[in-house]
Amino acid sequence: MTLQTDTLIRKQFFISPDNIKKLERLTKEIKGSSAAKIVRDAIDSYNPNANMKDVEQNELVAIAQTKVKEAIEQTENTIQIVDTCLENLSKRKL
């Protein structure tokens, strides 16, 4: 069995303080992932030849999905408030 450390090569890079903060945040958010694994995954997913329109479209779809989820949640909360108000009004009429 080959250990992962047998196939990895140590490299040193300079990165900005903002990137350090982001990397530290990601290691806390993604359980079981080390900073090195996150960097390796980022390198694996990087494709300089990717069509930027596809990347931008994927980002826009992700933003739209988030906004739709937020709108649904706000609508559900509003429906609950309206239902409560209607119940209170119907109780007053009795």
SVG drawing of the C-alpha trace seen along z (x, -y; Angstrom):
<svg xmlns="http://www.w3.org/2000/svg" viewBox="-69 -41 78 43">
<polyline fill="none" stroke="black" stroke-width="0.4" points="0.0,0.0 1.4,-3.4 1.0,-6.2 -0.2,-9.5 3.0,-11.2 5.0,-8.9 3.4,-10.5 3.3,-14.2 6.1,-16.7 6.6,-19.6 6.4,-23.1 6.4,-26.5 4.3,-29.4 3.7,-33.0 0.0,-33.8 -1.7,-36.9 -3.0,-37.4 -6.5,-37.4 -5.9,-34.0 -4.5,-32.7 -7.7,-33.9 -9.9,-32.3 -7.9,-29.0 -8.2,-29.0 -11.9,-29.6 -12.4,-26.8 -10.5,-24.3 -12.8,-25.0 -15.9,-24.9 -15.0,-21.7 -14.6,-19.0 -11.8,-16.6 -10.1,-18.8 -6.6,-20.1 -5.3,-23.4 -3.1,-21.3 -6.0,-19.2 -8.1,-22.4 -5.1,-23.8 -4.7,-20.5 -8.5,-20.5 -8.3,-24.1 -5.4,-23.3 -7.2,-20.2 -10.3,-22.2 -8.5,-25.1 -8.8,-25.2 -7.3,-28.3 -8.8,-27.2 -12.3,-27.1 -14.8,-29.2 -15.4,-32.2 -19.0,-32.4 -19.7,-29.0 -18.0,-29.9 -20.0,-33.2 -23.2,-31.4 -22.6,-28.8 -22.0,-31.6 -25.1,-33.4 -27.2,-30.2 -25.8,-29.6 -26.6,-33.2 -30.1,-32.8 -30.7,-29.6 -29.7,-31.3 -31.9,-34.2 -34.9,-32.0 -34.4,-30.0 -34.3,-33.2 -37.5,-34.5 -39.3,-31.2 -38.3,-31.3 -39.4,-35.0 -42.7,-34.1 -43.3,-31.2 -42.6,-33.5 -45.0,-36.1 -47.7,-33.5 -47.4,-32.4 -47.7,-36.0 -50.8,-36.6 -52.3,-33.3 -51.8,-34.4 -53.3,-37.8 -56.3,-36.2 -56.8,-33.8 -56.7,-36.7 -59.2,-38.7 -61.6,-35.7 -61.4,-35.3 -62.3,-38.9 -65.5,-38.6 -66.7,-35.7"/>
</svg>
